[in-house]
């Protein structure tokens, strides 16, 4: 069991999402018939770090995530994060509708 600290605490929904991402990375590795050691070598990190990523541990850095995706030939998948920002578009549309005229000078 991992010791509790601020660096590894996540709300339960985020922890569940991270576990799903880790499982998806594990399945991608297995579909390619690659060992943890092979992915770790290609991603220039330790086998333990890749295992932590696959378990959904929140302490693995984004840099390691990107390198592992690249090692699995999934590097462009990082571009899918926050791509469809529905809430942001709604907020932006509300602000556009509520804009006032510029003052006359």
N, C-alpha and C positions, 0 to 999 in steps of 0.2 A: 504494500500500500504506500502510495506517495504521501510524503509529509505535506500538510496543508500550508500554503503560503499564498500571498496575493498573486504571485506569478502563475499559479496553477488553478486558481479559482475561476469558475465560469458558471453562469446561470445554467440550469439543467437543460434547457432547450439548446443552448449553444454547445454544451458538452455533447449532447446527442448528435447534433449536426457535425461536430468535429469527428465523432466516432464513425459516422457514415462516410465522411470524406476519407478517413483512414482506411476503412474497409474497401472503398472504391480503389484506392491506391494499391492496396494489397492484391485485390482481384486483377488489376491491370498488370501488376508484376507477375502474378501466377499465369495469366493468359500468355504472357511473353516467355514463360518458362525461365524466369530469372530468379536467382537466389537473393537473399538479403545481402550477402557479401558482394555479389555482382553489382547490384544497384548502389550499394554504399560506395563501392570503388568508383563507379561512374559519377556519382553525385559528390564525391570527395568528402565523405563524412563516415562516421562509424556505423557498423552493423546495428549497434544498439540504438543509434539515433533514428535510423530508418524503421526499426521495430517500434520505437516510441511514436513515430509519425503514423504508422499503420494502426496503432492502438488508439489514436486520437488524443494523445497527450498535448495539452496546451503549451507546454514549455518548449516545443520544437519551433525554431525560428522560421520566419517566412522565407528567408534565403535558402534554408535547407529544403523547404517545400518546393520552391521553384527549381532547385537543382535536381531533386528527385523526379519531378514532373518532366524535366528536360531529359534525364536519364531514361525515362520510360517513353520518350518521344511524344510527350504530351505538353511540351513547353507553352504552346499557344493557349492552353486551357486557362492559364492564369488571367488571360484577357477577358474571360467570361465573368469574372467577379464584379459585382455591382454594375453590370452592363445595362440591365433593365431596371432602372431606378424609378419604379412607378410612383412611390411616395414623393420623391424629389420632383418629378414632373407635375404632380398634383399641386404641390406647394408653389412651384414656379408659376403655374397657370393661375392660381388664386392671386398671387402677387401682381401678375400682369393685369388681371381684371380689375384690381383695386387701385391701380395707379392713378394718381391725380395729374391734372395738367401742370405743366411747368409754370412757374410764376412769371408774370409779365414784368419786364424791366425796361 
